[in-house]
């Protein structure tokens, strides 16, 4: 089975930076879209960012625009989430997800059920 592995989480001071990576193994599916979601304790899972592999189109939740950057390395088959100017409210378990299809409209990428493959999350903790 295909498996997604998220890594790069850790503890960082507010205002600091952290880079997350998402790699896929097994390759039993072709990925068209990779997204990042996060979930804080007691809260619903929230969309963070997504990228379309073929064209590089990116989508972000408003709260991270200008601070987070999602990118992909086609050669390595890895998606990165560069997080700058981290805030305590960014503290959450970050998970990457992949879809073997893509939809029309920016909202499509923020819907959890549009992603079939999910990996275990990596903890990001931002201290004040």
C-alpha positions in Angstrom: 0.0 0.0 0.0 1.1 3.6 -0.6 2.2 5.3 2.5 2.8 9.0 3.3 5.4 10.1 5.7 5.4 13.5 7.3 8.5 14.7 9.1 10.2 17.9 10.3 8.0 18.8 13.2 9.4 20.0 16.5 9.5 22.7 19.1 10.2 26.2 18.0 10.0 29.7 19.5 7.4 32.1 18.3 8.8 33.9 15.2 10.9 31.0 14.3 10.9 28.8 11.2 10.3 25.2 10.5 10.2 23.1 7.4 8.0 20.0 7.0 8.4 17.3 4.4 6.0 14.8 3.0 7.2 11.8 1.1 5.3 9.0 -0.5 6.4 5.4 -0.6 5.0 2.4 -2.3 3.8 4.4 -5.3 0.6 2.4 -5.8 -1.1 5.6 -6.9 -0.3 8.7 -8.9 -0.4 11.9 -7.0 -2.0 15.0 -8.5 -2.5 17.0 -5.4 -0.8 17.0 -2.1 -2.2 19.0 0.9 -1.3 19.8 4.4 -3.8 19.8 7.2 -3.4 20.5 10.9 -5.3 19.6 14.0 -5.0 21.2 17.4 -6.4 19.5 20.5 -10.1 19.8 20.8 -10.4 21.4 17.3 -11.4 20.1 13.9 -8.8 19.3 11.3 -8.0 22.4 9.3 -6.7 22.9 5.8 -3.4 24.6 5.6 -2.0 24.4 2.1 -2.1 22.4 -1.1 -0.2 22.1 -4.3 -0.9 20.7 -7.7 2.0 18.7 -9.0 1.6 19.2 -12.7 1.2 23.0 -12.8 2.4 24.1 -9.4 -0.8 25.9 -8.4 -0.9 26.5 -4.7 -3.6 27.2 -2.2 -3.4 28.5 1.4 -5.7 29.1 4.3 -5.9 32.9 4.9 -4.2 32.6 8.3 -0.9 31.3 6.9 -0.7 33.4 3.7 2.6 35.3 3.5 4.1 33.1 6.2 3.9 29.5 4.8 5.1 28.3 1.4 4.3 25.0 -0.1 6.5 23.6 -2.8 7.3 20.3 -4.5 10.4 18.6 -5.8 9.4 16.5 -8.8 12.7 14.7 -8.8 12.5 13.6 -5.2 8.8 13.3 -5.1 8.6 15.3 -1.9 6.3 18.2 -0.9 7.6 20.8 1.5 5.9 23.2 3.8 8.2 26.1 4.7 6.8 27.8 7.8 8.1 31.2 8.8 7.1 33.6 11.5 5.5 30.8 13.5 2.9 31.7 16.1 1.6 29.8 19.1 -1.7 29.3 17.3 0.1 27.3 14.7 0.7 24.6 17.2 -0.9 21.4 16.0 -0.3 18.0 14.5 0.4 18.5 10.8 -0.5 15.8 8.4 0.0 15.5 4.7 -2.6 14.0 2.4 -2.6 13.1 -1.3 -5.2 12.8 -4.0 -5.0 10.9 -7.2 -7.3 13.4 -8.8 -7.9 17.1 -8.8 -11.0 19.2 -8.9 -12.2 22.5 -10.2 -12.2 25.6 -8.0 -10.0 26.6 -5.1 -12.3 25.3 -2.4 -12.0 21.7 -3.6 -8.4 21.6 -2.2 -9.5 22.4 1.3 -12.0 19.6 1.6 -10.7 16.7 3.6 -12.8 14.0 1.8 -11.1 14.9 -1.5 -7.9 13.3 -0.2 -7.8 9.6 -0.2 -4.3 9.0 1.2 -3.2 10.2 4.6 0.0 9.9 6.6 0.7 10.1 10.3 1.1 13.6 11.5 4.1 15.4 12.8 3.9 17.6 15.9 4.6 21.2 15.6 4.8 23.2 18.8 5.3 26.9 18.9 6.1 28.4 22.3 5.5 32.0 23.1 
